[in-house]
Amino acid sequence: MNKALFAVTPLMAEHDRPFFRSGYDSLDRYLREQVSQDIRRRVAACFVVIENENRIAGYYTLASASMPLIALPPEKQKKLPRYPAVPTVRMGRLAVDQGFQGKGLGAALLANAISRTARSEIASYALTVDAKNEHAASFYQHHGFMPLPSNPLILFLPFAFLK
Ligand SMILES: CC(C)(COP(=O)(O)OP(=O)(O)OC[C@H]1O[C@@H](n2cnc3c(N)ncnc32)[C@H](O)[C@@H]1OP(=O)(O)O)[C@@H](O)C(=O)NCCC(=O)NCCS
């Protein structure tokens, strides 16, 4: 896949979901069976990269969220107002089909999610992710995310750093 050519679009009915295989059954099943309902109920938005006749090469989901101020590292708390929680956007899922892994698509989807959230008119302090395991957490750390002190499988990327 030519990185310069692929486009990230909202998931649509004609996109081919049954053949997506990320290596994690829960991520594949979510795309097959659950995501449409979540979109209809407005509890998640789903964005995909399409390759060859509606085949999905990768996807991610985003939803509004919030994080208790005390969950953040003390040096980050000091720079924020004393509200009980800060607004965030949560990337609930990120997955690339096995046929496309290791080609930069995961990084490109992550960059797309960051820029989509950072340019929103609705303010959020950070993009947060729930990593499935340490391997996934290390992917996010490689891309600048920081783990929460109380749970290293929840990571965040403050948008103020991007400016
Ligand atoms: C994790 C996943 C999204 C990565 O996507 P990918 O397309 O295979 O990864 P990329 O080719 O975009 O990798 C981009 C960069 O991240 C690095 N990277 C990839 N996986 C990594 C890992 N587990 N730890 C550290 N770095 C990692 C690559 O070395 C590459 O680095 P570089 O740009 O400095 O050369 C993909 O492998 C996947 O879908 N896995 C199964 C589901 C999953 O684990 N989802 C994570 C969310 S819970």
The ligand as an SDF file (V2000), in Angstrom:
LIG
                    3D

 48 50  0  0  0  0  0  0  0  0999 V2000
   -0.3470   -2.4940   16.9430 C   0  0  0  0  0  0  0  0  0  0  0  0
   -0.7020   -2.2140   15.4790 C   0  0  0  0  0  0  0  0  0  0  0  0
   -1.8870   -1.2730   15.4210 C   0  0  0  0  0  0  0  0  0  0  0  0
    0.5240   -1.5390   14.8170 C   0  0  0  0  0  0  0  0  0  0  0  0
    0.2150   -1.2660   13.4570 O   0  0  0  0  0  0  0  0  0  0  0  0
    1.2880   -1.5990   12.3100 P   0  0  0  0  0  0  0  0  0  0  0  0
    0.7270   -1.0810   11.0340 O   0  0  0  0  0  0  0  0  0  0  0  0
    1.6210   -3.0420   12.3580 O   0  0  0  0  0  0  0  0  0  0  0  0
    2.5610   -0.7520   12.8060 O   0  0  0  0  0  0  0  0  0  0  0  0
    3.4080    0.2790   11.9460 P   0  0  0  0  0  0  0  0  0  0  0  0
    3.9670   -0.4380   10.7600 O   0  0  0  0  0  0  0  0  0  0  0  0
    2.5610    1.4770   11.6610 O   0  0  0  0  0  0  0  0  0  0  0  0
    4.5680    0.6760   12.9600 O   0  0  0  0  0  0  0  0  0  0  0  0
    4.9750    2.0140   13.0310 C   0  0  0  0  0  0  0  0  0  0  0  0
    6.1030    2.1600   13.9870 C   0  0  0  0  0  0  0  0  0  0  0  0
    5.7350    1.6110   15.2640 O   0  0  0  0  0  0  0  0  0  0  0  0
    6.7150    0.6490   15.6610 C   0  0  0  0  0  0  0  0  0  0  0  0
    6.0290   -0.4330   16.3590 N   0  0  0  0  0  0  0  0  0  0  0  0
    5.1010   -1.2840   15.8580 C   0  0  0  0  0  0  0  0  0  0  0  0
    4.6780   -2.1190   16.8420 N   0  0  0  0  0  0  0  0  0  0  0  0
    5.3740   -1.7710   17.9550 C   0  0  0  0  0  0  0  0  0  0  0  0
    5.3890   -2.2550   19.2880 C   0  0  0  0  0  0  0  0  0  0  0  0
    4.5770   -3.2360   19.7030 N   0  0  0  0  0  0  0  0  0  0  0  0
    6.2260   -1.6670   20.1810 N   0  0  0  0  0  0  0  0  0  0  0  0
    7.0370   -0.6340   19.8140 C   0  0  0  0  0  0  0  0  0  0  0  0
    7.0620   -0.1330   18.5700 N   0  0  0  0  0  0  0  0  0  0  0  0
    6.2350   -0.6900   17.6540 C   0  0  0  0  0  0  0  0  0  0  0  0
    7.3330    0.1660   14.3690 C   0  0  0  0  0  0  0  0  0  0  0  0
    8.6170   -0.3560   14.6080 O   0  0  0  0  0  0  0  0  0  0  0  0
    7.3840    1.4460   13.5660 C   0  0  0  0  0  0  0  0  0  0  0  0
    8.4510    2.2610   14.0480 O   0  0  0  0  0  0  0  0  0  0  0  0
    9.2190    3.3390   13.1130 P   0  0  0  0  0  0  0  0  0  0  0  0
    8.1430    4.1930   12.4720 O   0  0  0  0  0  0  0  0  0  0  0  0
   10.0560    4.0930   14.0830 O   0  0  0  0  0  0  0  0  0  0  0  0
    9.9460    2.5140   12.1090 O   0  0  0  0  0  0  0  0  0  0  0  0
   -0.9980   -3.5140   14.6740 C   0  0  0  0  0  0  0  0  0  0  0  0
    0.1240   -4.3570   14.7090 O   0  0  0  0  0  0  0  0  0  0  0  0
   -2.2210   -4.2760   15.1850 C   0  0  0  0  0  0  0  0  0  0  0  0
   -3.3290   -4.0170   14.7350 O   0  0  0  0  0  0  0  0  0  0  0  0
   -2.0070   -5.2440   16.0890 N   0  0  0  0  0  0  0  0  0  0  0  0
   -3.1020   -6.0550   16.6010 C   0  0  0  0  0  0  0  0  0  0  0  0
   -4.0810   -5.2390   17.4420 C   0  0  0  0  0  0  0  0  0  0  0  0
   -3.4360   -4.3740   18.5140 C   0  0  0  0  0  0  0  0  0  0  0  0
   -2.5160   -4.7820   19.2240 O   0  0  0  0  0  0  0  0  0  0  0  0
   -3.9540   -3.1100   18.6500 N   0  0  0  0  0  0  0  0  0  0  0  0
   -3.3600   -2.1340   19.5690 C   0  0  0  0  0  0  0  0  0  0  0  0
   -4.4170   -1.4350   20.2860 C   0  0  0  0  0  0  0  0  0  0  0  0
   -5.0140   -2.3210   21.7000 S   0  0  0  0  0  0  0  0  0  0  0  0
  1  2  1  0
  2  3  1  0
  2  4  1  0
  2 36  1  0
  4  5  1  0
  5  6  1  0
  6  7  2  0
  6  8  1  0
  6  9  1  0
  9 10  1  0
 10 11  2  0
 10 12  1  0
 10 13  1  0
 13 14  1  0
 14 15  1  0
 15 16  1  0
 15 30  1  0
 16 17  1  0
 17 18  1  0
 17 28  1  0
 18 19  1  0
 18 27  1  0
 19 20  2  0
 20 21  1  0
 21 22  1  0
 21 27  2  0
 22 23  1  0
 22 24  2  0
 24 25  1  0
 25 26  2  0
 26 27  1  0
 28 29  1  0
 28 30  1  0
 30 31  1  0
 31 32  1  0
 32 33  2  0
 32 34  1  0
 32 35  1  0
 36 37  1  0
 36 38  1  0
 38 39  2  0
 38 40  1  0
 40 41  1  0
 41 42  1  0
 42 43  1  0
 43 44  2  0
 43 45  1  0
 45 46  1  0
 46 47  1  0
 47 48  1  0
M  END
$$$$
